[in-house]
Amino acid sequence: MKRGGKLEKGLRTAGEYVLSIGVFVLIWWIYVTAKDVPAYILPAPDKVLKSLTEMFMDGSVYPHLWTTAYEVVLGFLIGSFLGILLGYVFTKADVLKTMLMPYLIFLQTAPKIALVPLFVVWFGIGLVSKVVLIISMVLFPVLSGMMLGLESIPPDVRNLMKILKASRWQVFSKVEMQYSLPALFASLKVGIVQAVIGAIVAEWMSGKQGLGYILTFASSTYDTPMLLAGIIVTIILGIVTYEAVNVLENRLLYWHESKKGQA
């Protein structure tokens, strides 16, 4: 795709997003005005915008945003590394997979809200307990994506590498990672969203700072405009982090069939 066509497509997509948001806000405003909905239940869009603007103008949101973003990035990186490592090891050692997978499934299916108090008891009320929760939410999707990618390698390709007497590093870098990347990035995009959710849940339950704390404070004081403004900031953080992973995917998977039309 030429640069001009790519720019035109991007502008058209952005215009569609803005239009859809505008329609949503208009319907919202008409509903609360026509039904005379109390502000503590559902405030008008202008009140939410005012609260959102005040957060950024007085700078009160920035420490909370930084705290949550730091937790998300740290937990995501550690969880992704462990997921990739375990996914690779499990495809090479069935014994370890059989031994450890039930515990990982238990960790994935356990209610995360129930895990927060347990992690607080084990690791304290600070950063570590929150990051551990995020890791627990990121690890399994990334592990599954890595395993799926490795297991999709055709046997003929592996046999060819044996015939060529390729080293372990050559097999890993030229075959295993290349085949794993599409499924891995799909799981990483799930993982980054899970990381944001995990950070908010942890801060909601035990935080003294962060976007989750803003939501808790606004909820306890029935400040619905602040609550919705905090939700909007959280959504923006989720979109930004997701798009960061998406950009990295486009950079590394430019050769993949799904990306050729975007080049």
N, C-alpha and C positions, 0 to 999 in steps of 0.2 A: 504494500500500500504506500502511495506517495505521501510526502510530508503534508501537502495541502489537503489531501483527502483524509488523512489521519486527524488533522486539526479540525476539519469540518465535522467529522464524526464525533470528536470529543466535545465540540461546542454544541452539537445537536443533542448528545447525551446529557450534557450539563443543563441544557434548556429544558429537557424533559423532566429531569429531577426537580428543577426549580418550579416548573409548572405543577407537578404533582404535589409538591409541598405547599404551593400557593392554594391549590384546590382544597387540600386537607385543612389548612388553617382557616380558609373561608367557611367551610362546613362547620368547623369547630366554633368559630365566632357566631355564626348564625344560630347554632344549637343553644349555646349558653345564653345568648341574648333573647331568643324567642321563648325559651323555657325558664328564664330568670334563675339559672342554676347558681346556688351560693358559691362564693369564691373558694371556700374551704373544701368543697367537693370537686369542682372543676372551674378554675379561674379562666377568664378570657385570655386569648393569646397575648394581648398587649401587656397584661400583668405579668405573665411568665417572661415575656421579652424584657420587661423592666427589671425583674429580679435577676435575669441572666446577665443583663448589661451591668447592673450594680456589682455583681460578683467579680466581673472582669475589670471594671473601672476602679473599684476600691482595692483590687488585688487580693481579696480574701480567698479566691478560688485557687490561686496559683500554688500555694504550699500543698493543698489537698490534691490537686491534679498531679503535681510532681511526685508526691508520695505514692499515689496509685499507679502512675506510669512506671515508676521505678520497680515497684513490686511486680507488675505485669511483665516487664521486660526480663527482670532477673529470674522469676519463676518460669517464664516461657523458655528462656535459653537453657536453664538447667534441666527442665523437664524434657525439652526436645533432645538435648544431648543424651540424657539417660534413655529416652525412647529409641533413638537411633542406635545407640550402643547395644541395648538389650535386644532390639529387633534383629540386629546383625548376629549377635551371639546365639539367639534362639534358633535361627535358621541353620546354624552350624552345629549346635549341640541340642539334640532332641531331649536329652535327659534333663538339662537345665530348664528347658521349656516346660516339660511335664511337671517339674518340681515347683517352679516359680509362678507359672501362669495362673493357677487358681488364686494365689494371693493378690496378684495384680487385678484379676477380675473382681475379687472381693473389694479391693480398694476403689475400683471404678464404679461399682454398683452401690456402694455404701452411701447413704444420704450425706451430702457434703455439709449440710447445716449441723448434723449430728457429730461430724468429725471435728468441727471448729473447737468446741469446748475441750475435746480430747487433746487436740494439738496444743491448745493453750496450756493445759496441765503439763504436757510433756516438754514444750519448747518455750513457754512463757507467752506474754501478751504482746510482744514486740514483733519485729520484722520476720523472724525465723518461722513462727507458726503460720503466718500468712503466706510466705513463700512456699512452705511445705504443702499447704493446701492447694496452691496453684500448681505445683509440680504434680500432685496427685491427680489433677484434672487434665493436665497436658500430656502426661507420660503415655497413657494407654492409647489415645488416638494416634500419636506419632509412632509408637511401637507397632501398632497394627498396620499403619501405612508403610513402614519400612519393611515389615515382613511380607506384605502383599507385593511390594515392588520386587523384592529378592526372589520370591517364589514364582514370579511371572517370567523369569529368565528362561528362554527355551533351552532344553538340554543340548541341542545341537550347537548352540553358542558356547556353552561351557566345554563341550567336547573339542570344539575348534581351538579354544584357548589352550587346552591341554596339548593338542597336536602342535601348536605353535610354541609350546614350552614357555608360556607367559608366566611371569613372576606373580606372586600373590598380590603385590601392589598394582601391577598392570591389570590383573583380573578385577580387583576392587575398583580402581579408578576408571578403567575403560569399559567395563561391562556392568558390574554390580551397581555402582552409583548411577550410571547412565539409565539403566532400566528402573532403578528405584525412585529416581527424582520425581516423575509425574505423580505417582501414588503418594510419595513422601510429602510433596508440597500440598497436595489435597488435604492430607492429615495435619500439616502445619497450619493451614488456614482454619481448620477446625480447632486446633490447639490454641491459637492466639485468641480466638473468641472465648474459648473456655477459660483462658488465663484472665481475661477481663472480668468474666462472671465470678471466678474464684476470688479475685481481689476484692470485689464489691461485697461478696458474701462474708469474707473474713473481716472486712472493716465494719460491716453492718453488725456483726456479732461481737467483735472485741476491739474495734479500732478507736483511737482517739484522734486520728487524723486520716484524711483520704476522702475520696468521693463517697465511699460507703458511709463514712461518718456524717457527711453533709446530709445524705438521705435519711439517716437515722435521726439526726437533730431536727430536720424539717418535718419529719413524720411525727415526732414526739411533741412538737410545738404547733402542729396543724397548720404549718406554713406551706400550703399546697403550691403556690407559685415557686417557692424555693425548691420544693421537692421535684417539681417538673423540670425546673432549670437544671438541677443536679442530674436528673435522668438524661437530659439533652447533652450535657457535658460528657457523661459516661458513654453515650452513644457515639459522640464525636471521637472520643478516645478509641473506642472499638473500631470505628471505621478507619481511622488513621493507621492503627496498628495492623489491621487486616490488609489495607492497601499497601503498607510497607512490605508485607510478606508477598503480596501479589506482584509488586514491582520486582522484587528479588527473583520470583518465579519466572517472570518474563525475561529477565536478564540471563538466567541460567538455562532456561528451556526454549531459547529462541529457535533451536533446531527442531523442536518437537512439532508434530503434525498440527496439533491444536493451536500453535502460535504462529504458524506460517502466514496466515491471513492478516496478522497484526503487525508484521514486520514493516 
